């Protein structure tokens, strides 16, 4: 098998944009789509294709502006409270409703409540009126031929009102730029297909095109998702060539690298000019900027975080420019970095961060940087940019963060850093139901990391399940040691079951801890320092078992899921973990121990209005029932405050 | 004809909301719509109906994270640059592409560029690797059963990616609240109908429902515009009753006052409970807050500005609450009021303002306050709230303004205050084409008002056409007098024709100024101090004509359009005005004089980057041609700087 080698360039970001612009200029620049005419009711969010002039004046006649009588102002002269004036109905005064045309020769309206009816034909007024009082003269609002809206105006509901008032039933708007999204990869399976059957290893659900199409539509474009193209150059070339004929912009995802089955750059090169192949950014290095058939053609990398970033950097400006607009600048704020972040010299790095205000500081916590982590896109509140001449950022340093979320939403965010648990996810969900403006941002760094985050004042709360082996007491010994100067409220969330993860049907019949010492058992353990390892050692000790007796005790896996995966793939016969991990991979679960999962919260936060929704949610029977329904949880003491309320049930 | 009298309440805004809430509570509060399941591609912008858990892990197998060879990390121990290690292809090393499943027993990937091919079966590596290097373990991104999104989450494109990766092809979202918009009024004509025929006086184009429906959709609701209902109680009642059965919220516009044909409150009262009828706000007093069939029912006033304001105050929160959300707070900024504003005690007044930054101050200029002025909705950048216990705001006072537009857009706004002209509207339109981020906000206060605005530093530029009768020179004498300490650049825009506005066909054959003195002529003049009046007097004087000779010289109209309307209605046989006024009403135009229309611009603004697009536009042949094409304009000196370049052509 012959392998092609990587020959990606390392073009600096600004230089890449320059080269791409030059290539575009060579073909005469971007070609803006023509206008189209749409009905007003369909026009919201569209851009006017040219200035719009009033076809009709508004009002198009002199109109009564009040319910009352239309009069000639001259006829009312001299009327006062002491010397009221009588007017004859029909000749000197005519009843009108708001909006009625002014009868001929009349030039003012007297409000109904200022008119006294004396008899069928005689009215009395107690004040004179000026000409044009309570009259909307023809064209008061809009004069025919007047400008209603300039070109390039983004149509809002009020603009539709003005256009209609000006006599228009339709409006010429710029056609949305048509953007073809071509997913490529033999391994791709559509979401619809994936929902119908079990995926084979190596098959990947196609979700980037869905995400990219959503972005294009959000930016004002009209995205077409074409069916995924297998890794064959001829097929990709035919699809791209056809898409270039019928769209204003073509995006291929992925095949943008330089591997043996990466054809995107080759195809672009055959159909036009590749301006850049490889940008010195992280993530997103294997991006392609090309021009073909006089149109921009982008190759975006396959990892979702890379695809999202390169779409933001290269696709977003194009979609706006194809509408004759400048992409609106996203707001940038200053935040304090909660952790040290290393970044390679020579690459512009874009790190997604979670944001939250703790005390008076806005804290930015970097999310896991794997380019494949679509959940980091979901969890991100902003993007920190680390320029290519910087080697990283110190913890506590100030960074500029481009906001992906409303600033107000970030101010309403509760920051949880520590051990993560499903019950915390449910808490986030239920809290939103009780208090829709509130949000829980939750970073998983383990129990100890959470307490240290509280010490650094980086979080409002920390989920923790630290068992003190010497005393058998959870959490409080650690808090006393680590946070001696801070008053911490320890709020109980739930007892959580840990147990054996075993193949479905539990063929080896695992039932109690000492079964680990049985012959033929291959155990998969967790890493030293993890809560589950501490729990195991504590209970082995209590049961008088030695680690020497357990085959596989030395095999360290780093997550509950890794243990479950080892059992599923039969490289281990049993592991220790939580019910959720067993469920996730369809394993059986044998409950063994109950451990205590608490929330450690500094008192100043616990009592703050920001945490009021959290306090309410913990007391909400619906939330308690939902956690209990997860399975593997005991919620009997949820919300109880203080370290000593109860040991975990035996 | 019997007239009903007004019996509207004057309920303070906060008390109105309280009463309405109490009425809602009596029927058990708002009933939230149920969930519905939609395909991912349709889900952007919707809210999750419940927490969404991963159905599948991502990746759902251990996956190669790089193109290269899959190996057992243990097999690579000891390899170094100086002592490379050889691996046998097929047994110790297997080529994999990114995304491929890891072959059984392998646990690491070595990147292709770090592998040397020796022969068909032998590879060489120069470094050892750690287990799991360049491997994405099963569930690295998402573990099946893990929370993907909480309840009430607004779905963005990245969320669709995560949902797809988690094995979902559809998602349960909250159904959009269905809002019925019922326009009522016998005088209403739909936009479609209005586009087909000439409107009669008294007929009004129905545009409020179009605007309200657009707003409801923008806020996340699903608006249905029902066909307009004539002013008949039985018809309105039947329509409202049916709408209440099939919608979550019903809006009637208008008939909300207490006039003889205002049935909205009566119908709401018969079908449920009217909590408030008449709120002490301006505009929008005759609003109705009711509950019928267990659902909210609003009666909004008929004037568009009143309808828009009451929709913002009462409808917007309801549409969001029906989605289980809190309506996002609009940003509020502090601005300097450019004019004094009087406001009645006892009413909360909401005044639409135009905003722009001039020097270091954000200037708020109140727009005309007529409730019927739909263009004030279009032009507004924000809303200033004058509380009911205040009598107004002084010029120069600081006010809080709720923003209706992006803050960045306001920073890019050129503020023009002064005499208004169509060519200025075209300038706004063309400037946007050249520089999409720029906006021209233009307030019409007359030439003199514009120069005074420059003096107060409230504007960047002022359109002016002030003729000095003594010297026959335009603008500069006034600028020297009014702005002696400021260096003003006088930029010529165009010469503008003034002439006779006469009935179509010019039956009386008006040709020159002295024709005004002919017997049988009824002239309509402009008010003293207007530019057109000054121009007339100047030319009468030059022609040796006396005002005594002209019948109607004393008849003062206040706008070009009012003069044109007088001619159209045959109450005058001739008037003096601009071509556009004649065109607007289908009159003929006899050009007489050319007047000079300039832009007065302080030098510090003229040279600023903010005005660069304006400088470019004035030099743009496309703009010049567009102004010339308007008719009645001479653009030969457009953009020439300085007061003395040329007199208006004779």
Interface residues (C-beta under 8 A of the other chain):
Chain A: X1 X3 X5 X6 X40 X41 X44 X50 X51 X54 X56 X57 X58 X59 X60 X61 X62 X63 X65 X67 X95 X97 X98 X99 X100 X101 X112 X113 X117 X136 X137 X138 X139 X140 X141 X142 X143 X144 X145 X146 X147 X148 X149 X150 X151 X152 X153 X156 X157 X158 X159 X160 X161 X162 X163 X164 X165 X167 X168 X169 X170 X185 X187 X191 X192 X194 X195 X199 X201 X202 X204 X205 X206 X207 X208 X210 X211 X212 X213 X214 X215 X217 X218 X225 X257 X259 X260 X261 X302 X304 X308 X324 X325 X326 X328 X329 X370 X372 X373 X374 X375 X377 X378 X406 X408 X422 X425 X426 X428 X429 X430 X432 X433 X436 X437 X440 X559 X561 X562 X565 X580 X581 X583 X584 X585
Chain B: X1 X3 X5 X6 X40 X41 X44 X50 X51 X54 X56 X57 X58 X59 X60 X61 X62 X63 X65 X67 X95 X97 X98 X99 X100 X101 X112 X113 X117 X136 X137 X138 X139 X140 X141 X142 X143 X144 X145 X146 X147 X148 X149 X150 X151 X152 X153 X156 X157 X158 X159 X160 X161 X162 X163 X164 X165 X167 X168 X169 X170 X185 X187 X191 X192 X194 X195 X199 X201 X202 X204 X205 X206 X207 X208 X210 X211 X212 X213 X214 X215 X217 X218 X225 X257 X259 X260 X261 X302 X304 X308 X324 X325 X326 X328 X329 X370 X372 X373 X374 X375 X377 X378 X406 X408 X422 X425 X426 X428 X429 X430 X432 X433 X436 X437 X440 X559 X561 X562 X565 X580 X581 X583 X584 X585
